[in-house]
Amino acid sequence: MTEQGTGSSPTLLDVAREAGVSAATASRALNGSTRTVSAEKQALVLEAAKRLGYAPNLSAQATARGSTKTVALIVHDIADPYFSSIAAGIVEGAEAAGLTVTMAVTGRSPERELEIVSILRGHRPHAIVLAGSRIGDDQETLAGELRAYQAAGGRVAVVSQPGLPCGTVTIDNRGGAQALADALVARGYRRFAVLRGPDVLHTSRDRADGFAAGLAHAGIEVIDTVETDFTEDGGHAAMTALLGGDDIELVFAVNDVMAIGAMRALRDAGLVPGRDLAVAGFDDISAAIDVTPALTTVAVPTRAMGLRAIELALAGTGEPELVRLPTNVVLRESTPRRG
């Protein structure tokens, strides 16, 4: 057994000497090279590294192999159950492939999203997955960063962001909201208001437009629309602003967290959601069945979206693939039948 210098960290050469192999063999055994290392020599190297307390230089590995064994996930808001469910699917798929997921949060800022992608290019993760509604219509700068990363061997997939030059997993937000409007009209509702996020959020815009289109097919117009933050507090504020105005029968919030905030505002005003005013959302997050009354919504397969996104990223096929997963309307007690 060789001895280490006092206070020094073991090197790859130390491990090679300890295992009785060449430095090249030790490197291949530790760094997961595709070049063959016999099982016997790999075991010797791993045992030597463990005895010496050797930690590989991940930056050097990334330079040598072109990437680290990580998947970088970029989300708008990890506190939002919609994104946390997508993240769970991505983590599941990445771990099955022997990769570790790191995460960055944009706070719905396109400038921050671009900055994160630019920084990640230097760290060379094996893949980048972006999850969240596109913000605004200028995507060319971000697309350029992603193309540069791909040209260097990186892999990319996006969730709910059609239009970028990479594999995409999405849903039909407009069609799902239109189907919800059809179902609510069939339940006897005729007077609707909509709570939506800022117009720069494509998801919010598509859902609000789809809901209005569904009502228009029945000859119904939205009576009132309130733009607010895409959050529970935003839903609370918007519902509070609606109270005391037009005689509304049902309020559609373009995501469930906003709908839950709207229900809280009704209770704060001494009203009973579902009885005094019906409420519907979109996403079918886990909390949708925990609130009282249970929330009518459009179910989105968020975990499956995450799994499919990591599959697209790791496949690394040439042409960007667009995968559109189905949604379905879920009618619950927050929108009881009228008449």
Residue pairs with C-beta under 8 A, 6 or more apart in sequence:
1 18
1 51
2 14
2 17
2 18
4 10
4 14
4 52
9 54
9 55
10 49
10 52
10 53
10 54
11 54
12 23
12 26
12 27
12 30
12 54
12 56
13 23
14 52
14 54
15 26
15 30
15 45
15 48
15 49
15 52
15 54
16 22
16 23
16 25
16 26
16 45
16 48
18 48
18 51
18 52
19 26
19 41
19 44
19 45
19 47
19 48
20 44
21 29
21 41
21 44
21 45
25 37
25 41
25 45
26 45
26 48
27 33
28 35
28 37
29 37
29 41
29 42
29 45
29 46
30 45
30 46
30 49
30 54
30 56
31 56
31 61
31 64
31 65
32 65
32 69
33 65
37 45
48 54
58 68
61 68
62 68
62 123
62 124
63 124
66 124
66 152
66 153
67 124
67 125
67 126
67 153
67 154
68 123
68 124
68 125
68 126
69 98
69 99
69 100
69 126
70 99
70 100
70 101
70 102
70 125
70 126
71 90
71 94
71 99
71 100
71 101
71 102
71 125
71 126
71 127
71 128
71 129
71 310
71 313
72 101
72 102
72 103
72 104
72 120
72 123
72 125
72 127
72 128
72 129
73 87
73 90
73 91
73 101
73 102
73 103
73 104
73 128
73 129
73 131
74 103
74 104
74 105
74 106
74 113
74 116
74 117
74 120
74 128
74 129
74 130
74 131
74 132
75 83
75 86
75 87
75 103
75 104
75 105
75 106
75 131
75 132
76 83
76 105
76 106
76 107
76 108
76 131
76 132
76 133
77 83
77 105
77 107
77 108
77 132
78 84
78 87
78 103
78 105
80 231
80 257
81 256
81 257
81 283
81 285
81 286
81 287
82 255
82 256
82 257
82 283
82 285
82 300
82 302
83 131
83 132
85 285
85 286
85 302
85 303
85 306
86 131
86 159
86 302
86 303
86 305
86 306
86 309
87 101
87 103
87 131
87 306
88 303
88 306
89 302
89 303
89 304
89 305
89 306
89 307
89 308
89 309
89 310
90 101
90 129
90 131
90 306
90 307
90 309
90 310
91 101
91 306
92 303
92 306
92 307
93 306
93 307
93 309
93 310
93 311
93 314
94 100
94 101
94 310
95 101
97 310
97 314
99 126
99 127
102 125
104 116
104 120
106 112
106 113
106 116
106 132
108 132
108 135
108 201
108 230
109 135
110 135
110 136
110 138
110 142
113 130
113 135
113 142
114 141
114 142
114 145
117 128
117 130
117 142
117 145
117 146
117 149
118 145
120 128
120 149
121 145
121 148
121 149
121 152
121 154
124 152
124 154
125 154
126 154
126 155
127 154
127 155
127 156
127 157
127 310
127 313
127 314
128 146
128 149
128 154
128 155
128 156
128 157
128 313
129 156
129 157
129 158
129 159
129 309
129 310
129 313
130 156
130 157
130 158
130 159
130 161
130 164
131 158
131 159
131 160
131 306
131 309
132 159
132 160
132 161
133 160
133 161
133 201
133 202
133 203
133 204
134 160
134 161
134 162
134 163
134 201
134 202
135 200
135 201
135 202
136 200
139 163
139 164
142 164
143 164
143 165
146 156
146 164
146 165
146 166
147 165
149 156
150 156
150 165
150 166
155 313
155 314
155 316
156 164
156 166
156 167
156 313
157 166
157 167
157 168
157 169
157 309
157 310
157 312
157 313
158 164
158 166
158 167
158 168
158 169
158 309
159 168
159 169
159 170
159 305
159 306
159 309
160 169
160 170
160 171
160 203
160 305
161 168
161 170
162 168
162 170
162 322
164 320
165 320
166 312
166 320
167 309
167 312
167 313
167 315
167 317
167 320
167 321
167 322
167 323
168 312
168 320
168 321
168 322
168 323
169 305
169 308
169 309
169 312
169 323
169 325
170 305
170 322
170 323
170 324
170 325
171 300
171 301
171 305
171 324
171 325
171 326
171 327
172 324
172 326
172 327
173 203
173 206
173 207
173 210
173 282
174 206
174 207
174 209
174 210
174 213
175 210
175 327
176 207
176 210
176 282
176 298
176 300
176 327
176 329
177 206
177 207
177 208
177 209
177 210
177 211
177 214
177 252
177 254
177 282
177 298
178 210
178 211
178 213
178 214
178 217
179 214
179 298
179 327
179 328
179 329
180 211
180 214
180 252
180 280
180 282
180 296
180 297
180 298
180 329
181 192
181 210
181 211
181 212
181 213
181 214
181 215
181 217
181 218
181 252
182 214
182 217
182 218
183 329
183 331
184 192
184 250
184 252
184 278
184 280
184 296
184 335
185 214
185 215
185 218
185 220
187 331
187 335
187 336
187 337
187 338
188 337
188 338
188 339
189 249
189 250
189 278
189 335
189 338
190 220
190 249
191 223
191 246
191 247
191 248
191 249
191 250
192 211
192 215
192 220
192 222
192 223
192 248
192 249
192 250
192 251
192 252
193 222
193 223
193 224
193 225
193 226
193 242
193 246
193 248
193 250
193 251
193 252
194 208
194 211
194 212
194 222
194 224
194 225
194 226
194 251
194 252
194 253
194 254
195 225
195 226
195 228
195 234
195 235
195 238
195 239
195 242
195 251
195 252
195 253
195 254
195 258
195 259
195 262
196 204
196 205
196 207
196 208
196 225
196 226
196 227
196 228
196 253
196 254
197 203
197 204
197 227
197 228
197 229
197 230
197 234
197 254
197 255
197 258
198 204
198 227
198 229
198 230
199 205
199 227
201 230
203 254
203 255
204 230
204 254
204 255
207 254
207 255
207 282
208 225
208 254
211 222
211 252
211 254
212 221
212 222
215 221
215 222
223 246
223 248
224 242
224 245
224 246
224 248
226 238
226 241
226 242
227 238
228 234
228 235
228 237
228 238
228 258
229 237
230 254
230 255
230 257
230 258
231 257
231 258
231 261
232 257
232 258
232 260
232 261
232 264
233 261
234 258
234 261
235 253
235 257
235 258
235 259
235 260
235 261
235 262
235 264
235 265
236 261
236 262
236 264
236 265
236 268
237 261
237 265
238 253
238 258
238 261
238 262
239 251
239 261
239 262
239 263
239 265
239 266
240 265
240 268
240 269
242 248
242 251
243 265
243 266
243 269
243 271
248 277
249 277
249 278
249 338
250 277
250 278
250 279
250 280
250 335
251 259
251 262
251 277
251 278
251 279
251 280
252 259
252 279
252 280
252 281
252 282
253 259
253 261
253 262
253 279
253 280
253 281
253 282
254 281
254 282
255 281
255 282
255 283
256 281
256 282
256 283
256 284
256 285
256 287
256 288
256 295
256 297
257 281
257 283
257 285
257 287
258 281
259 279
259 280
259 281
259 282
259 295
259 297
259 334
260 281
260 287
260 288
260 291
260 295
262 273
262 279
263 273
263 279
263 291
263 295
263 334
266 272
266 273
266 276
266 277
266 279
267 273
271 277
273 279
273 292
273 293
273 334
274 293
274 333
274 334
274 335
274 336
275 336
278 296
278 334
278 335
278 336
279 295
279 296
279 334
279 335
280 295
280 296
280 297
280 334
280 335
281 288
281 295
281 296
281 297
281 298
282 297
282 298
282 300
283 297
283 298
283 299
283 300
283 302
284 297
284 298
284 299
284 300
284 330
285 302
288 294
288 295
288 297
288 330
288 332
289 295
289 332
291 334
293 332
293 333
293 334
294 332
294 333
294 334
295 332
295 334
296 329
296 330
296 331
296 332
296 333
296 334
296 335
297 329
297 330
297 332
298 327
298 328
298 329
298 330
299 327
299 328
299 329
299 330
300 325
300 327
301 325
301 326
301 327
304 325
305 325
308 323
308 325
312 321
312 323
